[in-house]
Amino acid sequence: MQFKRLKDLREDHDFTQTELASMLGISQRGYSHYEKGDNDIPTEILIRLSQIYGTSTDYILGLSNQRAREHIKSEKDKTQL
């Protein structure tokens, strides 16, 4: 499975593969394998990518078209509406 959104997000944020790989604590080659879909993305890397980009893991995986993370309101927040 190719993760096209990984490349799009990286380019939108003006990161090189080397820079992003460094932020993730992996090699550039390892990161490249994720972008090309040669390797599955480990959960901890996927979560870190969503934090870096401020988006959901579902968006990165192509399961959602909503780019921004939705904040789940607590029960307390819901009663104050």
C-alpha positions in Angstrom: 0.0 0.0 0.0 1.4 3.4 -1.0 0.9 6.2 1.4 0.7 9.2 -1.0 -0.4 11.5 1.7 2.9 11.1 3.5 4.7 12.7 0.6 2.1 15.4 0.2 2.2 16.3 3.9 6.0 16.3 4.0 6.2 18.6 0.9 3.4 20.8 2.3 5.5 21.4 5.4 8.8 21.8 3.4 10.6 18.9 5.0 13.1 16.7 3.2 12.9 13.0 3.8 16.2 13.3 5.8 14.8 16.0 8.1 11.6 14.1 8.8 13.5 10.9 9.3 15.7 12.7 11.9 12.6 13.9 13.7 11.3 10.4 13.8 14.6 8.8 14.9 14.9 6.6 11.8 17.1 6.6 8.7 16.1 8.5 5.5 16.0 5.1 3.7 13.6 3.7 6.3 11.3 6.7 5.9 11.5 6.4 2.1 10.2 2.9 2.4 7.1 4.2 4.2 6.4 6.8 1.6 6.7 4.3 -1.2 4.6 1.7 0.6 7.4 -0.8 0.7 7.0 -1.1 4.5 4.0 -0.7 6.8 4.2 2.3 9.1 4.7 1.2 12.8 2.0 2.6 15.1 4.4 4.7 17.1 5.8 6.3 13.9 2.2 6.9 12.6 1.2 8.6 15.9 4.3 10.8 15.8 3.6 11.8 12.2 0.1 12.8 13.1 1.5 15.0 15.9 4.1 16.6 13.6 1.5 17.4 11.0 -1.5 18.1 13.3 -3.7 15.7 11.5 -5.3 12.3 12.3 -3.8 9.0 11.6 -6.9 8.2 9.6 -6.1 11.1 7.2 -2.5 9.9 6.8 -3.7 6.3 6.0 -6.3 7.6 3.6 -9.3 6.5 5.7 -10.6 10.1 6.1 -10.5 13.2 4.0 -10.7 15.5 7.0 -7.2 16.8 7.3 -7.4 18.6 10.7 -7.7 16.5 13.9 -11.1 16.6 15.5 -11.1 17.2 19.2 -13.4 14.9 21.1 -15.4 16.8 23.6 -15.6 15.5 27.1 -19.0 14.9 28.7 -18.4 18.0 30.8 -17.9 20.1 27.7 -21.0 18.7 26.1 -23.2 19.7 29.1 -21.9 23.3 29.0 -23.2 23.8 25.5 
